[in-house]
Amino acid sequence: MPTEPWCDACGRTAEPQPGSDPPACANCGVPLREATAEDHAAVAQALQADERQGLEADRKAQESDWRTVPAEQVPPWRKADREWLDANPPPAGDDGGLVDELRDLSRLHQAGKLTDREFAAAKARLLGTG
């Protein structure tokens, strides 16, 4: 396997400056050495870390509202979230949190955390009818 020139300052393989003796990096002028397997492994690890960070940033940006992501681009593990969001659109205005409280009660009721009687009583309290 042919060796490649490595620049410690740039942290990557590099082209040597034309006519430099000893060979120096064309980018920064630092003397070059032969690249090792460890050098290449470090670059691969850094690239993987950058990719993970990029994917995490993309995930966080999209996670706030899956309605903004085209359906064909929604990852499989988020399809149920997208379906739920499509079936449950947000309220059309801010009413001081009443809608959010009612929605929370409804979710608790649907999850079986509240009985029908408990749900009706809590809803009546929120609406001021009970």
matplotlib code that plots the C-alpha trace (Angstrom):
import matplotlib.pyplot as plt

x = [0.0, 1.5, 2.0, 0.3, 1.7, 0.1, -0.1, -0.3, -1.5, -4.4, -5.1, -5.5, -3.6, -2.2, -0.6, 3.0, 4.1, 5.8, 9.6, 9.6, 12.4, 11.5, 7.9, 5.6, 1.9, 0.6, -2.2, -0.3, 3.4, 4.0, 6.4, 4.6, 5.1, 3.8, 0.2, -0.4, -3.4, -4.1, -4.3, -6.9, -8.8, -8.9, -10.3, -12.9, -13.9, -14.2, -16.3, -18.6, -19.0, -19.7, -22.3, -24.0, -24.1, -25.6, -28.2, -29.0, -29.4, -31.7, -33.7, -34.1, -35.1, -37.7, -39.0, -40.7, -43.4, -43.6, -46.2, -43.4, -41.7, -43.0, -44.7, -42.3, -39.3, -40.7, -38.5, -40.3, -40.1, -41.9, -44.8, -47.2, -46.3, -47.0, -50.3, -51.4, -50.3, -52.2, -55.3, -55.1, -54.4, -53.5, -56.2, -56.8, -55.8, -54.5, -57.2, -55.0, -54.2, -57.8, -57.5, -54.2, -55.7, -58.7, -56.4, -54.3, -57.4, -58.6, -55.2, -55.3, -58.8, -57.9, -54.9, -57.2, -55.7, -59.1, -62.5, -65.4, -66.8, -63.4, -63.0, -66.4, -66.0, -62.6, -63.8, -66.8, -64.5, -62.3, -65.3, -67.0, -70.1, -69.6]
y = [0.0, 3.3, 5.8, 9.2, 12.5, 13.6, 17.1, 17.1, 20.8, 20.1, 16.6, 15.0, 13.8, 16.8, 17.7, 18.8, 22.3, 22.1, 22.2, 22.0, 20.0, 18.4, 18.1, 20.7, 21.0, 23.0, 24.3, 25.5, 24.9, 22.4, 19.6, 16.4, 12.9, 9.5, 8.8, 5.9, 3.6, 5.5, 8.8, 7.4, 5.9, 9.2, 10.9, 8.2, 8.6, 12.4, 12.1, 9.6, 12.0, 14.9, 12.8, 11.8, 15.4, 16.5, 13.8, 14.7, 18.4, 17.4, 15.2, 18.0, 20.5, 18.2, 16.7, 20.0, 19.4, 16.5, 18.3, 20.3, 17.1, 15.6, 12.3, 10.3, 11.7, 10.8, 8.1, 4.8, 5.2, 8.6, 7.5, 7.0, 10.5, 12.0, 10.1, 11.3, 14.9, 14.8, 13.5, 16.0, 19.5, 22.3, 24.7, 27.8, 30.4, 30.9, 30.7, 30.9, 27.2, 25.8, 23.9, 22.4, 21.4, 19.8, 18.0, 16.7, 15.4, 13.7, 12.0, 10.8, 9.5, 7.8, 6.2, 4.8, 6.9, 8.6, 6.9, 8.3, 9.8, 11.4, 12.7, 14.3, 15.9, 17.4, 18.6, 20.3, 22.0, 23.4, 24.6, 26.1, 24.0, 21.6]
z = [0.0, -1.0, 1.8, 1.7, 2.9, 6.2, 7.7, 11.5, 11.5, 9.1, 10.5, 7.1, 4.0, 2.1, -1.2, -0.8, -1.9, -5.2, -4.9, -1.1, 0.5, 2.9, 1.6, 3.2, 3.2, 0.3, 2.6, 5.7, 5.0, 7.9, 7.1, 6.0, 7.3, 6.2, 7.1, 9.5, 10.0, 13.2, 11.3, 9.0, 11.9, 13.7, 10.5, 10.1, 13.7, 13.5, 10.3, 12.0, 15.0, 12.7, 10.9, 14.2, 15.3, 12.0, 12.2, 15.8, 14.8, 12.0, 14.3, 16.8, 14.2, 12.7, 16.0, 17.0, 14.4, 12.1, 10.0, 8.4, 7.1, 3.8, 4.6, 2.4, 4.4, 7.9, 9.4, 10.1, 13.9, 13.6, 11.3, 14.2, 15.5, 12.0, 11.7, 15.2, 14.4, 11.1, 12.9, 15.7, 14.3, 16.8, 18.0, 15.9, 18.5, 22.0, 24.6, 27.7, 27.9, 28.3, 25.1, 26.2, 29.5, 27.8, 25.4, 28.3, 30.1, 26.9, 26.5, 30.1, 29.5, 26.2, 27.9, 30.6, 33.4, 34.1, 34.3, 32.3, 35.5, 36.5, 32.9, 32.8, 36.3, 35.4, 32.1, 33.7, 36.3, 33.5, 31.5, 34.6, 34.2, 37.1]

ax = plt.figure().add_subplot(projection="3d")
ax.plot(x, y, z, "-o")
ax.set_aspect("equal")
plt.show()
